[in-house]
Amino acid sequence: MIYLNGHFMPIEEARIPVLDRGFIFGDGVYEVIPVYSRKPFRLADHLQRLQYSLDGIRLQNPHSDDEWRSLVERVIAGNESDDQSLYLHVTRGVAKRDHAFPKGVPPTVFIMSNPLLTPPQELLAAGVAAITANDNRWLRCDIKAISLLPNVLLRQMAIDAGATETLLLREGFMTEGAASNIFLVKNGILLAPPKNHLMLPGITYDVVLELAHGHQIQYEVREISEYEVRTAQEILLTSSTREIMPITLLDGKPVGDGKPGLVFEVLYQLYQNYKLTVMRGAGLKV
Ligand SMILES: Cc1ncc(COP(=O)(O)O)c(C=O)c1O
């Protein structure tokens, strides 16, 4: 079951007019929220980032946080899996094609759910391959915009090369992955690029840094050079649906000893434990 503009329905019945600005211009923003045991993970953070993205494209938020919460809860209840990947999307609505914002047009609001498929143990045990590419996206990568054509092309480069993700380099520094945030480990220290307009402020990124902070794992948030990427002991990928994954091959060369490293193992376990405490509703930030 999905939600579209005030109605709940099977996805097969959902229709939007061809003049929707999401379809015509990619004029909208979105969120992907993982749901574990029917509880949305870090929903408050996702709704805060949604507001930031809406502000970034100058679109009024059609709902209060409480309204979003209740819509999200109803979509979760209307789908089979206990673990779900919720996709929430707002566009600037339907109007005659014109770049300028339309006046008095209600936004299109869409929420769907798919079963959440987190990475299988075999993949976590072996790690995945990644390639590097020039980050040729726009300069507002901090907005979670639905216009993802550069990300689509960059991610497909990885798939074509038999890899899982593309690490993006801009002017000698690493920004993020085509659909993920990236961390390195150098001299046993976890390194994270600083949040700015060149990367999406990942919710999983925040969780990883909180876990590192709370468990005395040494970390630094600073710019990361291409050289550091190529000589890293470990490279980690994070996203809401892929959680934390080790990258063990970069541009065909092993990362460190070519196996998932200690920092990955520790963070992965901390993340799983954190998920459990959140699911049990232990009063932590959800
Ligand atoms: C470009 C990009 N960066 C980072 C992320 C990770 O963000 P989050 O941890 O909030 O899923 C994503 C998520 O899909 C993404 O598309």
PDBQT file of the ligand as one rigid body, heavy atoms in Angstrom, charges set to zero:
ROOT
HETATM    1  C1  LIG A 301      24.474  10.714  -2.526  1.00  0.00    +0.000 C 
HETATM    2  C2  LIG A 301      24.186  10.079  -1.198  1.00  0.00    +0.000 A 
HETATM    3  N1  LIG A 301      25.015  10.319  -0.171  1.00  0.00    +0.000 NA
HETATM    4  C3  LIG A 301      24.807   9.765   1.043  1.00  0.00    +0.000 A 
HETATM    5  C4  LIG A 301      23.736   8.907   1.270  1.00  0.00    +0.000 A 
HETATM    6  C5  LIG A 301      23.550   8.296   2.639  1.00  0.00    +0.000 C 
HETATM    7  O1  LIG A 301      22.557   8.956   3.366  1.00  0.00    +0.000 OA
HETATM    8  P1  LIG A 301      21.705   8.196   4.478  1.00  0.00    +0.000 P 
HETATM    9  O2  LIG A 301      22.681   7.621   5.447  1.00  0.00    +0.000 OA
HETATM   10  O3  LIG A 301      20.876   9.259   5.089  1.00  0.00    +0.000 OA
HETATM   11  O4  LIG A 301      20.912   7.144   3.773  1.00  0.00    +0.000 OA
HETATM   12  C6  LIG A 301      22.841   8.656   0.241  1.00  0.00    +0.000 A 
HETATM   13  C7  LIG A 301      21.687   7.788   0.508  1.00  0.00    +0.000 C 
HETATM   14  O5  LIG A 301      21.152   7.131  -0.316  1.00  0.00    +0.000 OA
HETATM   15  C8  LIG A 301      23.056   9.251  -1.025  1.00  0.00    +0.000 A 
HETATM   16  O6  LIG A 301      22.219   9.029  -2.053  1.00  0.00    +0.000 OA
ENDROOT
TORSDOF 0
